[in-house]
Amino acid sequence: MATIASDAGVGIGTVYRHYPARPALLAALALRSYRIVLGHARAAADSKQPAPAALVLFFDQTIAARDDLILPLHGGPISTDETAVATRTEISDLLEEVLARGRLDGTIRRDVSAIDIIITGAMLAQPLPHVANWDQLARRQARIYVSGLAPTAGTPLPGRRPTRAQIEAGFARAASAKNPPT
């Protein structure tokens, strides 16, 4: 906590006044990250662009904000509190709106889920070690990914569509393993 206070340019007492323990601070940072990603999902959903372009917008904004994101899919803290779950749900619902728009106009394949988009965004926002120019490379990978979302006859994706419920269940299992009942 002392290092965090020093890096933030505040006294340790100020940090402890707002966050009595490290988990509370990490939970607040994760919620802040969800809200950043929620803004990106909202911008994509509100965009008047075709779904593929709206998804590129989502990925570009998420890649640009990568240094501000502390998320469970990056190894960050897992929060199962009501606000965090509601925010993750809203992100998923907004991205599902974008996908539905693309399915309707024939630009997005039907077997892609919002969770596919969220997982890809998380991977693109996490730089690979020892790779120069990550932002440019990540944006390139995002374009390749979005191009692959176009419907193609006879080439189903492997496995089942991932769901938000699966991700939330995984978060709940990890959180309970970290904090077993006493």
SULBEL-V588743 format. One record per backbone hydrogen bond with DSSP energy under -0.5 kcal/mol. CO is the residue of the C=O (numbers start at 1). NH is the residue of the N-H. Records with the same first field share a line. If there is no record, write none. Layout:
CO = NH / NH
This chain:
1 = 5
2 = 6
3 = 7
4 = 8
5 = 9 / 10
6 = 9
11 = 14 / 15
12 = 16
13 = 17
14 = 18
15 = 19
21 = 24 / 25
22 = 26
23 = 27
24 = 28
25 = 29
26 = 30
27 = 31
28 = 32
29 = 33
30 = 34
31 = 35
32 = 36
33 = 37
34 = 38
35 = 39
36 = 40
37 = 41
38 = 42
39 = 43
40 = 44
41 = 45
42 = 46
43 = 47
50 = 53 / 54
51 = 55
52 = 56
53 = 57
54 = 58
55 = 59
56 = 60
57 = 61
58 = 62
59 = 63
60 = 64
61 = 65
63 = 66
65 = 68
66 = 69
68 = 70
71 = 74 / 76
72 = 75
77 = 79
78 = 80
81 = 85
82 = 86
83 = 87
84 = 88
85 = 89
86 = 90
87 = 91
88 = 92
89 = 93
90 = 94
91 = 95
92 = 96
93 = 97
94 = 98
95 = 99
96 = 100
97 = 101
98 = 102
99 = 103
100 = 104
101 = 105
102 = 106 / 107 / 108
103 = 106
109 = 112
113 = 117
114 = 118
115 = 119
116 = 120
117 = 121
118 = 122
119 = 123
120 = 124
121 = 125
123 = 126
125 = 127
128 = 131
130 = 132
131 = 134
133 = 137
134 = 138
135 = 139
136 = 140
137 = 141
138 = 142
139 = 143
140 = 144
141 = 145
142 = 146
143 = 147
144 = 148
146 = 149
147 = 150
149 = 109
152 = 155
163 = 167
164 = 168
165 = 169
166 = 170
167 = 171
168 = 172
169 = 173
170 = 174
171 = 175
172 = 176
173 = 177
174 = 178
175 = 179
